[in-house]
Amino acid sequence: MPDAVRSALRMALHTVFPPRCLCCGEAVSTDDGLCGPCWRETSFISGTVCDCCGTPLPGEDPGPVLCDACLAQPRPWARGRAAFLYAGTGRKLVLQLKHADRLDLVPPLAAMLTRAAQPILRPKMLVAPVPLHRLRLLRRKFNQSAMLAQALARSRGLSCIPDLFVRTRPTAAMEGMTRVERMANLAGAIAVVPKHRDRIKGRHLLLIDDVLTSGATLEATAEAALAAGAAKVSVAVLARVARDG
């Protein structure tokens, strides 16, 4: 379709359905945008970040740097990025996606995730989401991480295996748990689906999740991938819980 025709159709559509803020629904000037107040309350992550977990760091170091936590407790994955902090508007958007059936948020949030992950994306990467247990998937109806993974992969011409991993048992909700408790809760709970084992051997895998808190879920998933023969694992998340201090 010619650009002029596409532009005319968009203007006509906006006359009937004016663009609305992704978060609060207020009128905005462009599709998939945020209003001024919601934008100001979104803590997009940019500048110097930990090359492993994506947390923002002070200073302007041009080279790959690691935060104190990743230096003290090495991760099983190689590199990581996050789009924004899990606070303010960012937290609201994640919760609307997960619990309010806001599937319309998938394309714009996936675009934010893809931009954040750009420095660690590599040709021929294999993309896969962190899995939900089948009982939780039945209640929620969809895996938001899988939808983000598929959108990112499609936009960058990468292969995605949405069912690469399986939760072998249900795990307790981890809100309020310490890192040690989260790791114990997830021990042996994630595995590679046997039919996909040959596909990941020797491959660089990009894991996708919606929120990184302690990293326990991503660690369990990355360890399962490496145990099944993946050559390397990187991670990209929509939101990163801010660390104290």
C-alpha positions in Angstrom: 0.0 0.0 0.0 1.4 3.4 -0.9 2.5 5.6 2.0 0.1 8.4 1.0 -2.8 6.0 1.1 -1.7 4.5 4.4 -1.4 8.0 5.9 -4.8 9.1 4.6 -6.4 5.9 6.1 -4.7 6.6 9.4 -6.0 10.1 9.6 -9.5 9.0 8.8 -9.3 6.3 11.5 -8.0 8.9 14.0 -11.0 11.1 13.2 -13.3 8.3 14.5 -11.0 6.7 17.0 -8.5 9.3 18.4 -5.2 7.8 19.7 -5.2 7.1 23.4 -2.5 6.8 26.0 -1.4 3.2 26.4 -1.6 3.4 30.2 -4.4 5.8 31.3 -6.5 6.2 28.1 -6.1 10.0 27.8 -6.0 11.5 24.3 -2.5 11.6 22.7 -1.2 12.7 19.4 0.1 9.4 18.1 -0.7 5.7 18.2 0.9 3.5 20.8 2.1 6.6 22.8 2.0 7.8 26.4 0.5 11.0 27.6 2.8 13.5 29.3 2.2 12.5 32.9 2.5 8.8 32.1 5.6 9.3 30.1 7.2 11.2 33.0 6.4 8.3 35.4 8.0 5.8 33.1 11.6 5.1 34.1 13.1 4.0 30.8 16.5 2.4 31.2 19.3 4.1 29.2 22.9 5.1 29.5 25.3 2.9 31.5 23.8 -0.4 32.5 25.0 -3.7 33.9 25.8 -5.8 30.9 24.5 -8.9 32.6 21.2 -7.9 34.3 20.4 -4.6 32.7 20.2 -2.6 35.9 21.0 1.1 35.5 24.4 2.2 36.8 25.9 5.6 37.5 28.6 7.1 35.3 29.3 7.0 31.6 31.5 3.9 31.2 31.6 3.1 27.5 32.6 -0.5 27.9 30.7 -3.5 29.3 30.4 -3.2 33.0 28.8 -5.4 35.7 26.9 -4.3 38.8 28.2 -5.4 42.3 25.5 -8.1 42.5 26.4 -9.8 39.3 30.1 -9.6 40.2 29.4 -11.2 43.6 27.0 -13.8 42.3 27.7 -14.6 38.6 24.7 -15.4 36.5 24.4 -18.4 34.2 23.6 -16.1 31.3 26.1 -13.9 29.4 24.3 -10.6 28.8 21.0 -8.9 29.7 18.9 -5.9 29.1 15.6 -4.3 30.4 13.4 -1.7 28.9 12.3 0.1 32.0 12.1 -0.1 35.8 9.2 -1.9 37.4 7.7 1.2 38.9 5.3 4.0 38.1 3.8 3.7 34.6 6.1 0.7 33.8 4.6 -1.3 36.6 1.0 -0.4 35.6 1.7 -1.4 32.0 3.1 -4.8 33.0 0.2 -5.5 35.4 -2.4 -4.5 32.7 -0.8 -6.9 30.2 -0.6 -9.8 32.7 -3.9 -9.4 34.5 -6.3 -7.2 32.5 -6.2 -9.0 29.2 -4.6 -5.9 27.5 -3.3 -7.9 24.5 -3.3 -4.6 22.6 -0.2 -3.7 24.7 1.9 -6.5 23.2 3.0 -4.7 20.0 4.1 -1.4 21.7 5.7 -3.1 24.7 7.5 -5.6 22.4 8.9 -2.6 20.5 10.2 -1.1 23.7 11.7 -4.5 24.6 13.3 -4.9 21.2 14.9 -1.4 21.4 16.3 -2.2 24.8 17.7 -5.6 23.7 19.2 -4.3 20.5 22.8 -4.2 21.9 22.7 -7.9 22.7 20.8 -9.2 19.7 22.8 -11.4 17.4 22.1 -13.0 14.0 20.7 -16.5 14.2 19.8 -16.2 17.9 17.0 -18.5 19.0 14.3 -16.7 21.1 12.2 -18.4 23.8 10.1 -17.2 26.7 10.2 -18.2 30.3 7.4 -20.8 30.7 4.2 -20.7 32.8 3.0 -23.8 34.5 0.0 -25.3 32.7 -2.4 -24.5 35.6 -1.4 -20.9 35.7 -1.5 -20.7 31.9 -5.1 -22.1 32.1 -6.1 -19.4 34.5 -4.4 -16.5 32.7 -5.2 -17.8 29.2 -1.9 -16.7 27.7 1.8 -16.4 28.4 2.6 -12.7 28.1 6.4 -13.5 27.9 5.7 -15.8 24.9 3.8 -13.1 23.1 6.6 -10.6 23.7 9.2 -13.2 22.5 7.3 -13.9 19.3 6.9 -10.2 18.5 10.6 -9.5 19.1 11.7 -12.4 17.1 9.4 -11.5 14.2 10.6 -7.9 14.1 14.2 -9.0 13.9 13.9 -12.1 11.7 14.8 -14.5 14.4 13.4 -18.0 15.2 11.2 -18.3 18.2 10.2 -21.5 20.1 7.4 -20.4 22.4 7.1 -23.8 24.0 10.8 -24.5 24.4 10.6 -24.9 28.1 8.1 -26.5 30.5 7.3 -26.1 34.2 7.6 -29.6 35.5 5.7 -28.7 38.7 3.8 -25.8 40.0 5.8 -23.3 42.2 4.6 -21.0 44.9 4.1 -17.3 44.2 7.5 -15.7 44.9 6.4 -12.2 46.1 8.1 -11.5 49.4 10.6 -14.4 49.1 14.3 -13.9 49.5 16.7 -14.9 46.7 17.6 -18.1 48.5 13.9 -19.0 48.9 13.2 -18.2 45.3 16.0 -20.5 44.1 14.8 -23.3 46.3 11.2 -22.8 45.1 12.4 -23.2 41.4 14.9 -26.0 41.9 14.2 -28.6 39.2 11.0 -26.9 38.2 12.0 -25.9 34.6 13.2 -28.2 31.8 13.6 -28.1 28.0 10.8 -29.9 26.2 12.5 -33.1 24.9 11.3 -32.7 21.3 13.2 -29.3 21.1 16.5 -30.5 22.5 18.2 -30.9 19.2 17.2 -27.4 18.1 19.0 -25.7 20.9 22.3 -27.6 20.9 25.1 -25.3 20.1 22.8 -22.3 19.7 22.8 -18.8 21.3 19.5 -18.5 23.1 17.7 -15.2 24.1 15.3 -15.7 27.0 12.4 -13.3 27.4 10.5 -12.5 30.6 8.2 -9.7 31.6 9.8 -8.8 35.0 13.3 -9.4 36.5 13.2 -9.3 40.3 16.0 -11.5 41.8 16.6 -13.3 38.5 15.8 -16.7 40.0 13.4 -17.7 37.3 15.7 -16.6 34.5 18.6 -18.4 36.2 16.6 -21.7 36.5 15.6 -21.4 32.8 19.1 -20.5 31.6 20.6 -23.4 33.5 18.0 -25.8 31.9 19.0 -24.5 28.5 22.7 -24.9 29.1 22.2 -28.4 30.5 20.4 -29.3 27.3 23.3 -28.1 25.2 22.8 -24.4 24.4 26.1 -22.7 23.7 25.2 -19.4 25.4 22.2 -17.7 26.9 21.3 -14.0 27.0 18.2 -12.4 28.6 15.9 -9.5 27.8 13.1 -8.4 30.1 10.4 -5.7 29.8 10.9 -4.4 33.4 13.6 -4.5 36.0 12.8 -4.2 39.7 14.9 -1.4 41.0 17.5 -2.3 43.6 17.6 -0.5 47.0 20.3 2.1 47.3 
